[in-house]
Amino acid sequence: MSKFAKKKDGEVPAVSTASLPDIVFMLLFFFMTVTVMKDSSLKVENVLPNASEVKKLEKKDRVIYIYVGKPTREYEKTFGTEPKIQLNDKFASPSEVGDYILMERAKKPQEIQNVLTTALKVDKNASMGLISDIKQELRKVNALKVNYTTYEGDAFNNLQ
Amino acid sequence: MARRAGAPEVSAGSMADIAFLLLIFFLVTTTIETDAGLDRMLPPMEPPTEAPPIIKQKNIFTVNINRNGQLLVEDEILSIDKLREKAMAFLDNGGAPSGSPDYCSYCKGKRNAESSDNPTKAIISLKNDRETKYSTYITVQNELVGAYNDLRNREAKRLFGKDYVDMEAEYLNPETEDSVKEELKEKVTRIQGLFPQKLSEAETSSE
């Protein structure tokens, strides 16, 4: 023992690890705040069009998302290249939209069930036929408040 | 093990302070991205028996988009960048003669008797083809909403010295205090009353 004890003289003192928990907590908090929970992975191409007269979509809990676009490459073989609707995690036909909205609405607390917005995240190359079908379905279930989600930018960039 | 005798100890006591400083910095500067887009209301499903209300032809501004993204506005071909101007001229026309109940006192348009009577009567009717590209549709929607916003801004500037768009954004912001909100609500509703957004979308033609 005395052999080891002797060595101590003149040795570089150990770096204090007392602040290590702080660093770890800092990282933890940082990631906690910036992480956005993603509940469904995108299976469709989703390049949104630009618009300048946009309104922010506040209060995420009051929004129901519907994605529309061409299936991405890995799903191209099974689902073709025509634009498709994605609800949660799976592809759907327009007739399923109504049920989906009703289901999502039932999941929300009672007091906000009447103020829900449907956010349509539609790829810019989709055609209006499909959108019209969705809109008809939304009207049937009385989900009248829609938001065409776009990027902020000059709307004329869409035309090129 | 190589040792340097007498190397000074690095103080680690302030490490926690640095860490907290960083943490607070990121907390303050990071914003979670929110989506933005064009808000629209769909018309409710009307009972099939009800007869549609009769609207004077001159109070309707028709916009047709064909499958190639070309516009037919009031039976004339129009390029898309002129649409906002034309829609504003229509909404702001105020064609009703002074003295009539529909007379529009705040309109600055041409007061053409052949065009809309009053902004509260004016309806924009949008029709598109099934093959129309979504991006074209959004551009047209954007221009039409823009026309309303421009006119509302003008009136809001005149009455309250503030842009309508800013007032509305502040009103919808959840961080705004309730007392401010109450006051804004009144103003926003008043402006909306002057230029109500009457944008009707006909069912898509399949041809």
Interface residues (C-beta under 8 A of the other chain):
Chain A: G10 E11 V12 P13 V15 S16 T17 A18 S19 D22 I23 F25 M26 F29 F30 T33 V34 V36 P49 N50 A51 S52 E53 V54 K55 K56 L57 E58 K59 K60 V63 T117 A119 K121 V122 D123 K124 N125 A126 S127 M128 G129 I131 S132 K135 Q136 L138 R139 K140 N142 A143 L144 K145 V146 N147 Y148 T149 T150 Y151 E152 A155 F156 N158 L159
Chain B: R3 R4 A5 G6 A7 E9 V10 A12 G13 M15 A16 A19 F20 L22 L23 F26 L27 T30 I32 E33 T34 D35 A36 G37 L38 D39 R40 M41 L42 P43 P44 M45 G69 I80 D81 N128 D129 R130 E131 T132 K133 Y134 S135 T136 Y137 I138 T139 Q141 N142 E143 V145 G146 N149 V165 E168 A169 L172 N173 P174 E201 E203 T204 S206
